[in-house]
Amino acid sequence: MIETMTELKLRHRAEVKLLLLSQANQMITQTEAARNLGMTLSGLNNLVCRFNIHWPVKMPGRRKSNVEQLQ
């Protein structure tokens, strides 16, 4: 039986959510996950918010002043 467009969209949505959950459960930052998935951080974050996914690892971003302090 051929899959309808509605069924296809629902399956795609479920697969995207499953992929995001698998990345979140690897205990990596959203920045690392975005790199792994070949997408922008803002795109990933939009999906995380849309699917209401809890991302356990939250680290502050590096700003130029923080990087200079480390050196």
N, C-alpha and C positions, 0 to 999 in steps of 0.2 A: 504494500500500500504506500502511496506517495504521501510524504509529509506536507501538511498545509503550511502556509506562511506563518500563521499564528503558532503552530507547534514548533516550527523552526526557530522563531524568535524566543519562545519560552525556553527551548533547549539551549540556545546560544547564551541567553541570560544566565541560566543555571551553570553552564560550563565556565563562563567568565567569573561568576561568584566563587565557584570551586577552585579555580586557578588562583584567585586573590587570597582565598583562605589558606591554600597550600603555601603561598609565599609568606603570609603573616605567621603561620605556624613554624616556619623555618627560623624564627627569631632573628630576622634581619630588618634593617630600617626600610622605610618606604623608598628612600633614594636607591638603595641597593636593589630592591625589588623592581623598581622602574627600569634600572639598567638591565636586569636579567630579562625583563619582558620586552625590551626595546621600545619603551614609551617614555613620555615626559613624566616628571614627578607630579606636575599639576593634573595631568590626565589620570594618573594612578590615584591620586588623592580624590579626584572627583568620583571615580568609581567606588572607592572605599566609603565615601560619604553616602553615595547613592544606595549602596547595598547595606549600609549601616554595619560595617565590619569593624570589629575591635582589633586595632593593631597594637600588639603588646610592647613592641620595642619603639621607644620614642627617644631620640637623641637630638639635642639642639644642633642646628646647622653651624657650619664653620663660617665665621665672618672673617674678613681680612685682618681685623685687629686680633682675633683669637689665634689665627695662624701665625701672625708675627710674634705673639707672646710665647708660642711653643718653640720658636727658633732661638 
